[in-house]
């Protein structure tokens, strides 16, 4: 089955606009991390630098998880109501996956053919996998909790060194990805645009053709 571009122009349905707003917030939080890494002196010392970056990571992961509920606002109404009481991003995704299977964003590369019909191929590696999501979410939570004086000291230098790698993985996941909508044969291609914060993420909808 091929794909034909349906529209890139708004107005999109409210739930799709909300999805794009959430992607834009992710982009801005990414910018906060980059700023902290480039100007660490503004946060005085290492613990506040690491805390700030991993707080942004945690918020980004929450936005990814809850954006799935937003995009599927009709099909996941029951889960959405449960999500109103749930703040654990990994648990939200697990609930969705248990009922509907794959829900995680799919990072893709676009392949052009002479026919003019685009093909989207899933990226092989380098992006934030579902397993990475779980790991980073847990790591962020551990860092943000107050240090227990009876446990071994947190290795802040290691966590600081990991920040750039996590940013790269998140960007590869979201820079060009397919948002999964349950029971919808259309392909929803989301692109985060360039690094300029004035460039908002865009959505292109492709409808299937035989």
Order of alpha helices (4+ residues) and beta strands (2+ residues): beta-alpha-alpha-alpha-alpha-beta-beta-alpha-alpha-beta-beta-beta
